[in-house]
């Protein structure tokens, strides 16, 4: 047949939904407001926020602070 094989897609874990993040109303917050909420979060929570931010807006302020906190 003329059908091409389906492309192979690497299994990438989906980025978390904003609703599942440990900061409420995440998408409504500015980068500086998000940074204020990062202190005191656990590693898994920081990882979830990093994954979400990387997949969506990629704000360097937030990603840089997460790197500092995660060590």
C-alpha positions in Angstrom: 0.0 0.0 0.0 1.0 3.6 -0.3 0.6 4.3 3.4 3.7 5.5 5.1 4.5 4.0 8.5 3.5 6.1 11.5 6.4 8.3 12.8 8.0 7.0 15.9 7.6 9.4 18.7 9.9 9.3 21.7 8.0 8.8 25.0 8.2 12.1 26.7 6.4 12.5 29.9 3.6 15.1 29.6 4.2 18.5 31.2 2.0 18.9 34.3 -1.2 20.9 34.0 -1.3 24.3 35.8 -4.1 22.8 38.0 -1.8 20.2 39.4 1.0 22.7 40.3 1.6 23.5 44.0 1.1 27.2 43.3 -2.6 28.2 42.8 -3.5 30.4 39.9 -0.1 29.8 38.4 -0.8 31.1 34.9 -2.2 34.3 36.3 1.0 35.2 38.2 3.9 37.2 37.1 7.4 35.7 37.2 8.3 37.7 40.3 5.1 36.5 42.0 5.9 32.8 41.2 9.5 33.2 42.5 8.1 34.4 45.9 6.2 31.1 46.2 9.1 28.8 45.4 10.8 29.0 48.8 9.8 26.1 50.9 8.6 23.8 48.1 10.0 20.3 47.9 12.1 19.0 45.1 9.2 17.2 43.3 7.2 20.4 43.4 10.0 22.4 42.0 10.6 19.8 39.3 6.9 20.0 38.3 7.0 23.8 38.1 10.3 23.7 36.1 8.7 21.2 33.6 5.6 23.2 33.3 7.5 26.5 32.8 9.9 24.9 30.3 7.0 23.5 28.3 5.0 26.8 28.3 6.5 30.2 28.9 10.2 29.5 29.7 10.6 32.4 32.0 14.3 32.6 32.9 13.6 34.3 36.3 11.6 31.3 37.5 13.8 28.7 35.9 16.9 30.3 37.4 15.5 30.5 40.9 14.4 26.8 40.7 18.0 25.9 39.8 19.3 27.8 42.8 16.8 26.1 45.2 17.3 22.7 43.7 21.0 22.9 44.0 
